[in-house]
């Protein structure tokens, strides 16, 4: 297959082929150049292009001992049903790359089931990164359902809703929550929840075989604040009331108890379940999220966790564990 490297009009196809030959077949760049009929320099550029365009996704199957130890310590310490700890990048301990791959692998484990499954999904940057790593497949027997509204108050779609993206990726049925994230009032929320499509979606969330969520902190740089849902006096009121974290927009305190007040009263999505019978797996990293993760654990809002080494070590630090059940 002759070509002129980066100037080839089919360069992404060529890059994918070169990437496969290099990372899967184990060919050298000289061998790739010969097979593709290009120069060694062009082969090198194609392999680099395959990585920069995310055509190649690498997963390491070897269990790293330190990560395995941390995972077991978290399970034993907090009574989690399952925990996955991935290596941290020393220069970017809050990087989503590793946990996104681990979350995708766990999600794929459920998707590969031949038995029909209901998979409930939160939203946000972490969930979007995770779904972006899921391998394409055809799983029409499954139903993928959103836990919260997929619209902003002005009717525009939120950029971090993942249900449609995942469903298209795996050819499954999907059930987006046909609501704004926040109602204007508790009364409006009550009316919304009487609509048949909303009732059906909420019922599916309650029946979910597994739920995947992100965890956000509460503060000026919190996702709810950055995205314009929690601002000014309302943000300060939530913080003064003890708000420390949020899952699918539901704000809770350091013990995982929902904060009473006008914000949570207007959250239109599916309510959080305490001590859920089926897996509720949180995917979260970062020192700034440690209090929120611990609050979710204390309140038994989650029973599974995917995180990285640095976050796991902070979660296990005795200085951070006041009030955590032993």
TORVOMI-59234 format. One record per residue: residue in one letter; x, y, z of N, C-alpha, C in turn. Coordinates in steps of 0.001 Angstrom, whole numbers, padded with zeros to 6 digits, always signed. Layout:
AXYZXYZXYZ;...
This chain:
X+000850-001199+000000+000000+000000+000000+000878+001238+000000;X+001086+001795-001133+001944+002970-001229+001217+004190-000704;X+001984+005148-000211+001398+006375+000291+002499+007331+000681;X+002161+008552+000966+003180+009523+001317+002969+010053+002729;X+002671+009117+003653+002651+009453+005076+001563+010432+005422;X+001941+011528+006107+000967+012461+006643+000175+013179+005556;X+000677+013199+004314-000039+013873+003239-001032+012959+002538;X-001083+011679+002909-002007+010731+002306-003433+011124+002695;X-004360+011209+001726-005737+011573+002073-006397+010565+003002;X-005904+009347+003036-006445+008323+003930-005527+008107+005128;X-004907+009215+005596-003859+009045+006607-004367+008443+007914;X-005643+008715+008312-006140+008114+009550-006301+006607+009403;X-006750+006175+008215-006807+004727+007965-005412+004133+008020;X-004466+004817+007392-003092+004322+007398-002503+004355+008809;X-002843+005406+009574-002343+005506+010942-002885+004370+011798;X-004164+004070+011630-004754+002969+012397-004081+001649+012035;X-003823+001458+010755-003156+000226+010324-001737+000156+010899;X-001016+001279+010822+000346+001306+011355+000343+001095+012868;X-000636+001715+013552-000732+001528+014991-001000+000082+015363;X-001872-000562+014601-002169-001976+014880-000919-002829+014666;X-000218-002583+013586+000989-003363+013309+002043-003173+014400;X+002139-001959+014936+003179-001668+015926+002811-002188+017311;X+001566-001893+017767+001202-002196+019147+000595-003585+019325;X-000042-004111+018287-000684-005421+018414+000162-006520+017775;X+000547-006293+016529+001342-007320+015854+002794-007323+016308;X+003247-006211+016901+004618-006156+017411+005661-005911+016345;X+005262-005349+015205+006214-005081+014132+007101-003881+014476;X+008313-003897+013962+009174-002722+014083+008734-001682+013058;X+009238-000457+013224+008882+000589+012268+009452+000294+010882;X+010608-000363+010825+011158-000768+009525+010233-001760+008841;X+009692-002719+009620+008787-003720+009051+007485-003074+008598;X+006983-002139+009397+005757-001435+009019+005970-000664+007715;X+007108+000009+007614+007420+000756+006393+007414-000164+005174;X+008015-001341+005343+008051-002287+004221+006652-002770+003859;X+005847-003117+004889+004510-003646+004630+003594-002606+003994;X+003756-001346+004406+002877-000298+003883+003451+000408+002662;X+004679+000090+002321+005286+000693+001144+005610+002153+001321;X+006072+002528+002514+006391+003920+002817+007769+003980+003466;X+008269+005183+003694+009564+005329+004338+009440+005052+005837;X+010592+004785+006470+010584+004553+007909+010099+005802+008655;X+010500+006977+008176+010071+008220+008815+008548+008391+008723;X+007974+008028+007572+006518+008109+007414+005824+007109+008337;X+006404+005923+008475+005841+004920+009384+005853+005442+010824;X+006958+006066+011206+007067+006623+012555+005993+007691+012780;X+005783+008547+011777+004769+009594+011905+003364+008997+012014;X+003103+007938+011252+001781+007309+011307+001514+006680+012678;X+002523+006042+013239+002360+005456+014572+002084+006560+015596;X+002819+007667+015492+002592+008795+016399+001204+009382+016208;X+000765+009474+014953-000564+010000+014656-001646+009102+015246;X-001436+007792+015174-002411+006856+015744-002609+007106+017225;X-001531+007428+017932-001641+007705+019364-002269+009077+019606;X-001834+010100+018879-002333+011461+019124-003807+011586+018791;X-004292+010803+017825-005706+010831+017443-006532+009821+018227;X-005904+009179+019226-006582+008209+020097-007183+007046+019315;X-006493+006669+018234-006929+005490+017485-006504+004214+018183;X-005500+004337+019043-004969+003197+019776-005250+003412+021261;X-005835+002416+021901-006107+002475+023334-005412+001285+023995;X-004522+001594+024912-003693+000553+025523-004221+000230+026904;X-004364-001056+027203-004734-001507+028532-003675-002476+029030;X-003281-002300+030276-002279-003173+030873-003000-004198+031730;X-002783-005486+031448-003480-006540+032160-002745-006991+033414;X-001477-006631+033558-000706-007085+034711-001164-006355+035979;X-001549-007118+037025-001977-006465+038262-000791-005898+039028;X-000718-004605+039167+000388-003977+039876+000172-004180+041376;X+001179-004732+042040+001022-005181+043421+000537-004064+044344;X+001123-002868+044257+000742-001781+045135-000728-001417+044952;X-001201-001403+043719-002599-001090+043456-003514-002163+044035;X-003100-003418+043900-003906-004507+044451-003997-004403+045964;X-002889-004060+046609-002888-003902+048073-003821-002765+048502;X-003715-001632+047826-004569-000499+048171-006042-000841+047971;X-006337-001546+046899-007713-001945+046630-008270-002793+047771;X-007493-003767+048214-007969-004638+049289-008106-003877+050599;X-007172-002957+050867-007268-002148+052083-008546-001297+052086;X-008887-000733+050931-010106+000079+050842-011350-000783+051056;X-011348-001972+050486-012485-002888+050679-012632-003248+052154;X-011507-003613+052779-011548-004015+054186-011907-002849+055098;X-011342-001680+054833-011538-000538+055724-012963+000017+055643;X-013517+000076+054431-014789+000762+054239-015956-000163+053929;X-015717-001468+053860-016795-002395+053583-017336-002306+052170;X-016496-001911+051235-016928-001840+049843-017094-003238+049262;X-018005-003379+048328-018174-004664+047656-017058-004904+046654;X-016574-003839+046052-015523-003975+045053-014762-002660+044964;X-013504-002743+044590-012679-001552+044446-011569-001839+043454;X-011341-000908+042554-010260-001010+041573-009382+000225+041731;X-008095+000011+041905-007133+001105+042028-006148+000996+040877;X-005970+002098+040150-005056+002115+039010-003833+002952+039369;X-002731+002772+038657-001535+003591+038931-001810+005071+038723;X-001103+005897+039482-001199+007354+039329-000052+007872+038478;X-000321+008923+037744+000735+009668+037070+001338+010613+038104;X+002619+010457+038459+003207+011305+039497+003100+012799+039204;X+003057+013165+037928+002967+014572+037557+001539+015067+037379;X+000562+014146+037458-000846+014533+037259-001719+013559+038035;X-001724+013711+039355-002398+012731+040204-003921+012786+040086;X-004447+013830+039444-005897+013913+039235-006296+013556+037810;X-005354+013015+037047-005642+012652+035659-006738+011593+035591;X-007640+011762+034620-008737+010818+034444-008361+009627+033572;X-007198+009662+032941-006881+008663+031917-006965+007244+032455;X-006295+006975+033569-006260+005613+034091-007604+005127+034579;X-008320+005966+035334-009608+005526+035857-010641+005414+034742;X-010504+006220+033691-011421+006109+032557-011281+004743+031896;X-010052+004281+031725-009832+002956+031145-010369+001855+032051;X-010109+001978+033359-010592+000968+034307-012112+000966+034370;X-012704+002163+034365-014159+002245+034360-014762+001652+033104;X-014117+001906+031963-014594+001333+030702-014526-000192+030738;X-013445-000732+031290-013306-002190+031366-014390-002789+032259;X-014689-002116+033377-015745-002618+034267-017109-002510+033600;X-017345-001416+032909-018601-001256+032183-018739-002325+031097;X-017660-002598+030401-017683-003630+029362-018003-005002+029936;X-017569-005244+031166-017839-006540+031797-019343-006781+031900;X-020088-005734+032219-021547-005868+032277-022147-005906+030877;X-021611-005108+029987-022147-005068+028628-021962-006393+027899;X-020932-007138+028227-020665-008400+027539-021571-009533+028003;X-022357-009287+029036-023295-010310+029510-024333-010612+028429;X-024628-011904+028238-025680-012282+027294-027065-012065+027887;X-027151-011999+029227-028429-011729+029878-028743-010239+029795;X-029988-009875+029541-030343-008451+029482-030030-007756+030803;X-029421-006579+030701-029051-005806+031873-029598-004385+031739;X-029945-003802+032887-030263-002385+032953-029071-001686+033594;X-028479-000755+032884-027287-000051+033359-027642+001416+033518;X-027594+001900+034757-027891+003303+035032-026593+004097+035044;X-026655+005304+034512-025458+006119+034365-025676+007519+034919;X-024674+008000+035664-024620+009412+035997-024080+010197+034825;X-023617+011398+035095-023103+012235+034023-021864+012963+034522;X-021290+013805+033701-020127+014570+034112-018879+014237+033318;X-017812+014945+033632-016569+014813+032891-015954+013425+033037;X-015978+012897+034258-015387+011575+034488-016140+010499+033731;X-017469+010561+033776-018264+009561+033079-018068+009661+031570;X-017949+010879+031063-017727+011054+029630-016389+010446+029218;X-015359+010671+030049-014044+010090+029755-014111+008572+029771;X-014854+008013+030705-015000+006558+030797-015690+005993+029557;X-016818+006570+029192-017574+006085+028040-016752+006213+026761;X-015896+007229+026700-015049+007407+025523-014055+006284+025304;X-013822+005471+026337-012869+004364+026233-013540+003011+026001;X-014859+002963+025993-015562+001693+025813-015403+001203+024377;X-015111-000073+024238-014940-000656+022908-016284-000779+022206;X-016359-000496+020911-017621-000678+020179-018057-002141+020202;X-019352-002353+020355-019907-003709+020345-021391-003618+020050;X-022020-004748+019829-023455-004798+019567-024125-005555+020706;X-024807-004831+021571-025466-005423+022732-026907-004923+022819;X-027750-005283+021851-029125-004752+021817-030001-005247+022957;X-029559-006260+023692-030381-006796+024779-030377-005913+026028;X-029454-004970+026095-029327-004146+027303-030106-002831+027172;X-030420-002247+028332-031042-000929+028395-030142-000011+029220;X-029846+001148+028688-028978+002121+029352-029824+003335+029695;X-029811+003695+030969-030747+004712+031444-030002+005812+032187;X-030431+007044+031980-029824+008191+032652-030486+008429+033996;X-029664+008792+034998-030178+009061+036335-030672+010496+036513;X-030330+011369+035602-030672+012769+035788-030948+013424+034454;X-031526+014621+034524-031932+015320+033321-030779+015622+032389;X-031072+015633+031118-030045+015866+030105-030151+017243+029473;X-030828+018171+030164-030997+019507+029604-030644+020572+030633;X-030117+021690+030128-029980+022885+030944-031338+023575+031058;X-031413+024567+031925-032689+025241+032146-033202+025951+030895;X-032296+026307+029964-032724+026982+028738-033112+026012+027633;X-033084+024701+027948-033465+023692+026970-032319+023101+026185;X-031118+023679+026307-029967+023134+025588-029473+021856+026261;X-028877+020981+025456-028379+019715+025994-027106+019955+026800;X-026959+019232+027902-025728+019323+028687-024606+018610+027938;X-023387+019138+027986-022299+018536+027221-021769+017250+027818;X-022188+016898+029046-021592+015749+029725-022547+014582+029881;X-023708+014648+029228-024604+013507+029274-024019+012373+028428;X-024015+011171+028960-023280+010088+028309-024166+008961+027810;X-025447+008960+028154-026294+007811+027852-026429+007597+026347;X-026719+008656+025615-026887+008507+024166-025581+008054+023528;X-024482+008670+023950-023173+008309+023391-022848+006840+023635;X-023066+006367+024857-022771+004969+025167-023689+004031+024397;X-024973+004354+024362-025926+003486+023676-025603+003359+022189;X-025226+004462+021570-024849+004395+020154-023585+003574+019964;X-022683+003651+020939-021410+002946+020858-021592+001438+020935;X-022603+001000+021696-022769-000437+021923-024087-000965+021357;X-024788-000130+020590-026025-000547+019922-027065-001078+020905;X-027254-000362+022007-028241-000750+023010-029366+000283+023053;X-030491-000106+023627-031589+000841+023831-031183+001820+024930;X-031631+003065+024783-031272+004046+025793-032482+004860+026214;X-032432+005317+027462-033547+006024+028071-033012+007278+028754;X-032881+008366+028026-032459+009621+028657-033571+010162+029551;X-033180+010865+030603-034163+011494+031483-034647+012773+030800;X-035909+012828+030379-036382+013971+029578-036732+015181+030438;X-035749+015649+031197-035962+016755+032126-034748+017663+032135;X-034958+018884+032649-033823+019713+033024-033212+019143+034298;X-031947+019451+034540-031300+018955+035751-031991+019479+036995;X-032415+020728+036969-033105+021343+038100-034483+021836+037659;X-035487+021569+038481-036794+022179+038281-036779+023587+038871;X-037717+024409+038474-037787+025759+039025-038314+025776+040451;X-039051+024746+040821-039622+024663+042163-039931+023209+042475;X-040091+022871+043755-040503+021503+044096-041839+021130+043466;X-042737+022106+043356-044043+021827+042752-043895+021453+041277;X-043018+022185+040574-042788+021862+039166-042158+020476+039037;X-041245+020145+039939-040638+018813+039912-041701+017732+040092;X-042615+017959+041027-043678+016982+041239-044518+016760+039993;X-044818+017838+039286-045579+017705+038044-044781+016957+036977;X-043494+017268+036877-042641+016575+035909-042653+015060+036147;X-042605+014677+037403-042504+013256+037735-043811+012500+037517;X-044891+013221+037213-046142+012530+036883-046207+012144+035410;X-045300+012670+034598-045307+012372+033165-044858+010926+032949;X-045535+010223+032068-045265+008797+031882-043822+008503+031466;X-043233+009243+030508-041836+008943+030155-040886+009111+031338;X-041150+010102+032182-040294+010317+033349-040487+009184+034347;X-041741+008810+034609-042014+007707+035541-041335+006429+035074;X-041408+006144+033774-040790+004932+033249-039280+004952+033431;X-038680+006123+033194-037227+006235+033343-036825+006077+034806;X-037550+006696+035719-037252+006556+037142-037401+005104+037596;X-038396+004404+037059-038570+002987+037398-037379+002160+036930;X-036864+002461+035736-035703+001733+035232-034483+001971+036112;X-034297+003201+036572-033176+003485+037470-033281+002629+038723;X-034488+002520+039280-034672+001719+040498-034388+000244+040252;X-034591-000213+039018-034384-001623+038699-032970-001924+038202;X-032108-000938+038129-030795-001101+037486-029988-002230+038119;X-029369-003030+037265-028485-004095+037734-027154-003549+038206;X-026740-002414+037656-025511-001747+038068-025641-000269+037742;X-025032+000563+038575-025070+002004+038392-023651+002550+038436;X-023328+003417+037489-022024+004078+037448-022232+005579+037648;X-021495+006155+038602-021642+007585+038886-020275+008227+039067;X-020229+009525+038860-019088+010330+039264-019387+010983+040601;X-018362+011560+041201-018513+012283+042460-017897+013661+042292;X-018634+014675+042694-018123+016038+042617-017981+016651+043988;X-017038+017552+044133-016910+018311+045364-017855+019497+045351;X-017871+020236+046451-018694+021428+046552-017796+022618+046879;X-017823+023607+046024-016984+024787+046190-017032+025625+044932;X-016248+026684+044897-016246+027587+043747-015855+026894+042450;X-014999+025850+042561-014550+025140+041365-015295+023830+041166;X-016383+023610+041891-017163+022383+041761-017868+022343+040410;X-018082+021150+039851-018777+021067+038564-020128+021779+038564;X-020903+021656+039638-022205+022325+039673-022065+023841+039601;X-020967+024369+040174-020727+025809+040113-020173+026213+038754;X-019188+025463+038264-018566+025776+036977-019599+025735+035854;X-020539+024792+035945-021548+024647+034894-022758+025551+035099;X-022729+026389+036150-023744+027410+036320-025013+026997+037037;X-025008+025825+037692-026207+025377+038387-026263+025840+039841;X-025101+026081+040441-025044+026406+041866-024128+027608+042042;X-024716+028778+042239-023939+030010+042234-024323+030921+043392;X-023441+031867+043684-023747+032974+044584-024236+032557+045951;X-025347+033154+046360-025885+032921+047696-026272+031462+047899;X-026782+030820+046853-027183+029422+046993-025974+028531+047252;X-024866+028786+046572-023641+028034+046810-023160+028236+048237;X-023137+029497+048675-022680+029774+050048-023607+029133+051081;X-024903+029122+050795-025851+028505+051712-025625+027006+051826;X-025338+026365+050698-025075+024926+050702-023794+024613+051472;X-022758+025417+051250-021491+025206+051963-021685+025433+053461;X-022385+026509+053825-022643+026792+055237-023473+025685+055882;X-024303+025028+055079-025122+023941+055592-024408+022616+055683;X-023112+022608+055334-022317+021384+055459-022142+020595+054184;X-022593+021131+053047-022449+020414+051786-020987+020149+051450;X-020676+018899+051132-019278+018540+050885-019083+017796+049571;X-020156+017208+049044-020030+016455+047802-021372+016330+047111;X-021331+015864+045857-022571+015641+045120-022433+014453+044190;X-023522+013730+044065-023655+012629+043116-024929+012886+042322;X-024812+012949+041019-025932+013252+040122-026723+014464+040604;X-025995+015489+041078-026506+016795+041509-027091+016780+042915;X-027258+015619+043532-027732+015567+044912-026570+015905+045841;X-026734+016927+046671-025659+017413+047533-025812+016797+048922;X-024693+016316+049477-024713+015651+050775-023587+016183+051655;X-023680+015866+052953-022674+016346+053905-021594+015298+054133;X-020730+015523+055122-019582+014644+055340-019981+013244+055770;X-021220+013062+056179-021723+011744+056551-022647+011151+055494;X-022695+011782+054347-023511+011262+053260-024992+011552+053388;X-025364+012454+054288-026771+012830+054429-027093+013979+053483;X-028222+013890+052796-028609+014943+051864-028856+016243+052610;X-028379+017330+052011-028556+018653+052600-029991+019111+052367;X-030680+019447+053434-032035+019974+053291-031976+021421+052800;X-032851+021727+051857-032860+023094+051369-033373+023188+049949;X-033443+024387+049420-034087+024603+048122-033364+023955+046945;X-032027+023763+047051-031347+023172+045889-031764+021715+045717;X-031550+020884+046746-031914+019467+046623-033410+019289+046378;X-034209+020221+046872-035648+020127+046644-035995+020245+045158;X-035095+020850+044381-035371+021067+042954-034635+020101+042038;X-033783+019220+042590-033076+018245+041750-034100+017285+041163;X-034154+017222+039852-035240+016503+039181-034913+015053+038871;X-033673+014630+039076-033273+013278+038721-033685+012234+039737;X-033283+011002+039458-033614+009883+040334-032963+010069+041696;X-033693+009806+042781-033105+009951+044121-032004+008938+044358;X-031046+009302+045225-029994+008378+045601-030547+007356+046580;X-030053+006133+046464-030479+005057+047354-029392+004799+048386;X-029774+004691+049636-028827+004383+050703-028702+002866+050833;X-027462+002385+050918-027174+000952+051046-027842+000150+049927;X-027538+000478+048693-028212-000171+047558-027901-001660+047476;X-028882-002425+046992-028706-003873+046887-027782-004250+045739;X-027821-003493+044665-026994-003774+043495-025804-002817+043456;X-024782-003131+042651-023580-002293+042637-023852-000850+042214;X-023353+000077+043007-023298+001491+042635-021832+001882+042679;X-021232+002021+041518-019790+002170+041389-019455+003620+041085;X-018692+004226+041976-018244+005598+041767-016874+005580+041096;X-016684+006458+040138-015395+006626+039464-014925+008032+039790;X-013869+008147+040592-013479+009472+041092-012006+009489+041477;X-011327+010595+041161-009925+010775+041536-009693+012215+041944;X-008630+012425+042698-008204+013778+043026-008278+014067+044505;X-007244+014740+045008-007193+015108+046416-008400+015959+046802;X-008846+016818+045907-009976+017692+046223-011296+016945+046340;X-011329+015691+045868-012558+014902+045954-012558+013931+047132;X-011467+013847+047868-011383+012880+048965-012499+013080+049984;X-012767+014300+050477-013873+014452+051428-015216+014007+050855;X-015455+014304+049580-016718+013920+048958-016826+012403+048815;X-015719+011751+048454-015732+010289+048342-015989+009662+049701;X-015314+010168+050721-015509+009632+052072-016944+009845+052543;X-017519+011002+052232-018914+011239+052603-019847+010240+051943;X-019617+009954+050671-020451+008979+049963-020311+007593+050573;X-019090+007251+051014-018866+005951+051664-019571+005907+053017;X-019423+006968+053800-020057+007006+055118-021569+006858+055014;X-022150+007534+054027-023599+007492+053861-024092+006267+053123;X-023177+005391+052702-023518+004178+051954-024283+004516+050682;X-023873+005617+050058-024457+005989+048777-023808+005225+047635;X-022612+004701+047868-021893+003871+046897-021407+002619+047609;X-021209+001562+046838-020604+000346+047402-019464-000193+046548;X-019088+000576+045530-017939+000240+044701-017193+001500+044331;X-015890+001364+044065-015069+002542+043781-013971+002200+042789;X-013777+003089+041819-012641+003032+040903-011878+004336+041070;X-010604+004238+041467-009817+005429+041735-008353+005135+041429;X-007461+006068+041775-006046+005834+041516-005256+005772+042823;X-003960+005469+042697-003113+005262+043877-003117+006465+044809;X-002899+007653+044253-002781+008842+045093-004065+009091+045867;X-005204+008951+045209-006485+009165+045889-006725+008073+046925;X-006392+006830+046574-006573+005719+047518-005753+005940+048785;X-004533+006388+048626-003687+006637+049793-004277+007735+050673;X-004837+008770+050063-005474+009834+050841-006726+009330+051546;X-007490+008475+050884-008687+007918+051507-008340+007078+052738;X-007186+006420+052702-006760+005562+053806-005974+006311+054879;X-005634+007550+054615-004881+008354+055583-005732+008546+056841;X-005247+008120+058018-006046+008257+059247-006480+009688+059516;X-005725+010659+059050-006073+012075+059279-007342+012483+058528;X-007737+011682+057538-008921+012014+056740-010151+011216+057132;X-010029+010336+058134-011082+009342+058329-011933+009551+059571;X-011923+010702+060145-012769+010959+061307-014231+010698+060957;X-014850+009842+061736-016267+009559+061528-016545+008416+060587;X-015494+007826+059948-015728+006705+059050-015926+005451+059873;X-016970+004661+059644-017202+003455+060410-016032+002495+060286;X-015660+001848+061346-014570+000882+061307-015023-000493+060943;
